[in-house]
Amino acid sequence: MMVELEKKDAGTGQASLPAEATLPEYDTQTLFAGRREIVIHHAGADYRMKITKQGKLILNK
């Protein structure tokens, strides 16, 4: 089992992922479950994400 540790960028001090790390992927069909709009809770705030008539995603606070 290989464990990847989070590394800090020397210039910004921000955490960065190793180049070979993959990001999690989420399908909109799974997230929205047939709806056109969902609410995402982040850092004590609610955000609304909706699918437009043109099929694009819009995120509003």
Sequence and secondary structure as in RCSB ss.txt:
>XXXX:A:sequence
MMVELEKKDAGTGQASLPAEATLPEYDTQTLFAGRREIVIHHAGADYRMKITKQGKLILNK
>XXXX:A:secstr
      EE TTT  EE  TT       HHHHHTT SEEEEEETTEEEEEEE TTS EEEE 
